Structures are given as structure tokens and as C-alpha cells.
């Protein structure tokens, strides 16, 4: 029963990793841009939520109403003003520029908020849980987070395959020049994709910050978890990304159970294992 | 004063880096007219269409549409004015279904006669396959989808780049048989073709390009085998 508990906790954490991954995957899918600053945007969203909560005195989940549109706006402006200029046949310029952004965000947060670790207080919901059996209980907050993750991934899936905006994303990803012939402005479509990605990042950042301590330096590790979840699940498949997040979360939980020092190692080993056996991921996108 | 032509190209030059592909090409398309552009491989036919459609950087006054200079507009703004291009090699979006390819062609919602239903009526083969991925279509069906996708923007001028490329003669005849239904709506056509007989039969005016210059221009019925051969090969 103890093991069942471990696995359930791992699955619930996996939802969070899947959300880290979904934003990354979306950007790479639409414009072949690898956002090295992705993890730092997660942390930025957490600090924005902190400011909103302290200023307005609201609950972390309510702060999403402000943080999500704000991060979306930042994403749109960033893509239009900066990142669109780095896109081209060469993958290196966007990598370098987002790496620079990562450094800037980390140091900017360090200046403004110091290196002290912080946490968002969600009140009684943080410790509430359901006892399912003698040794198996599910925290209300982790379950809520997992439900939000599933809803976000389901929402993205529906947006991609059922809406005009999703069509525009897929068409621009397929063939940007021909998409222009359809009246789609590549710069605008890419900026909308980045806005959406950072909107998802905002949700992930706030949920992370309610659950664990954060400080300005934790971004890059979240980026790695996001990458690993994307690769395990298979590039370009959103439900696969959720599965990838869960595999990673469960591997980490099992590792931590065996020895507290093995948590990260176990996650990386699971990632390497999948990469060695199925380099295309567990659920690659089916084409044609 | 006579009305200005729908499309007027004036002394258009185009470059790929240092390489000049078009040297002062001029051309006019009247309302409701079908114009054929023929020429050997590399003569600049596709470059001409891409320049008109806004896919090549161009000079503002080199392309006039309905009297307005559009030579420097990007493609997404040219299509909003009413010029659609059926690109060489069809270039359907592989991750979109047949129906989605058509819908994205109409995403600007320009008013006009063409709707999803009317495209499916013109090309019944597409209606049966509307939910298939565009990659599952035969070459001829893909060409129909590419034509339909361009028509969905309700263009006043439709540019067709080698719509017969790689297709069986019977399929080519089938596709050309649908063109009158398109011009009947008042849409003008520019057809770039390797298949000269097909192009001459469909067009009223013909331009022959040779190494980036207009080598022959005139009414299609006046173009004899000899004049075309001379313009085509420069002999």
C-alpha cells in the first residue's frame, strides 16, 4: 500500500510536469523554437503571482485571473518584438537569445526578490486530503492540480484540432510561406502561440509555487523536467506529453522512496531509458 | 477613358540574392480574362506569379491591382485584396484534413460566391474525402483541393502555377474543364503552364517568357506554332 501511495503521488506530480512540457512542445511544434528560458518564465509567473497575492490579498488560484493574461501579454510582446527576429533556417539564434533571456530573468528576479526561497500560501486546502485506505491518501491540492493539468492539456488539444486558431497554428507550422498566401501573418500567429505557451506557463508556475518553495534559480531544472516529459511522451502529441509527465513523476517518486537522494536521478534514468529504447517517444505523432 | 486593367505588371524585376530572375516584365490582365504565361524551365514564370502574390520582395509601382500599387505588399495583404495563388506542386497543408485545407483558404472571410458547399459541388471527389488528411488524396485530387483552397478566398484574380504538373492527361483535361465555372463568376485567371496546347486552348492572351524577359505577347489565337517556338527557344 505504501507503494501505491508513492505511485499516486508520482502521477499527481506528473500533471505539473506535463504542463511545463505542454508550453515547450507547443512553441517547438508551431515555430521550431526551443525556449531555453521556459523554466525561468515558470518562476517569473510564480513571482508575479506573489506580487498579485500580496497586493490584492487574494488566494493563489484567484491570482491566476491576473497572472495568466499578464504572462500571455508578455509572451505576445516578446515574440513580436524580439523572438520573431531570431527565427529562420538556423536553430541557433533563438537558442542563444532565449538563453540570454534566462540569465536576465534569473538575475532580475534576484535583484528584486533576493535569493530567499518563497512559497504561495493557499490556506487550509494545502493540508486537506482524502484518506482512501489505511496507507493511501490523496491530497486535495495535488488532485486539483492534476485535474487542472488534464483540463489544460485537453483544452489545448481541442484548440489545436477543433478551432480556426488551431488550424492556423498547424498550417503555419506545416508551411509558413503558403500560410501567408491564406492571409495568415506569420509574425502574429507565432506571437499568439507564444502568448498561449506563457499562459500555460503561468498556470504551471502558480501551481508549482503553491506546492513547493521557489527561488530565482530553480527555473533551469523545471526546463529539464519539461524537456524530459516532452521527449518521453513523444514530440508533437499533447496527450503523450501528459503520459510523459506522469512517467517522469512516477519515476522520481519511486526513486525518492528508495533513497531520498535518488529522486532526480531516477527521473533522468527513466528519460534515458525511454530515449534508448524508443527515441521517438512513447506516443509519437501519427502523420498522414 | 478606358477602364484600367484588373492587373497591370509594369517593368517588374525580381531577384534571388544576386541572381536576377525577371528583367522588366510587363503584363496586363483584363477583367474576366484568362491569360496564359508559357516558357521553358527557369524562364521566370513561377517567379512572376510569386512576385504578384507578394511572396517575393518587390517594387511598389511594379504591380498595380485595380489601379492601386501593391508591388511591395506582403502575401497576407495581397490575398486580402483579392489575388489568390495556386502554388506550384500544390503545397497542401499535410497536418490538415481536406476540409480544413479549404477552410483555411477562406479564413479571411472575403465575401463572394465561393463557399465550402460550392467547392464540393465543383469537385465532388473532395466532398467524399473531406475528412481525410490531405496527404491521402491522389495527385489530381490534391490539385483540386489546392484550387479549391485558393478559391475559398473569393479572389478576383486567380494565379495558377503549373496545375497540370505530374498529372495524367485525362486528369488534366478534367481539371481544365472546371475552369470555365470559375471564370463564369467573373474571376480573372493567369495560368502558368508547360503544356502549351492546354494553355493556349484555355486562354485569350498569351505571354511567353524567355530567360526573365517577355519574348512574345499577343492574342492566343494569333500565336502560331512558329512564333511560339521562336519565343520559347529564342531561335
Interface residues (C-beta under 8 A of the other chain):
Chain A: X164 X167 X168 X170 X171 X173 X174 X175 X177 X178 X179 X180 X181 X182 X183 X184 X185 X287 X288
Chain B: X53 X54 X55 X74 X75 X76 X79 X80 X84 X85 X87 X91 X93 X94 X95 X96 X100 X103 X104 X105 X107 X108 X133 X135 X136 X149 X150 X153
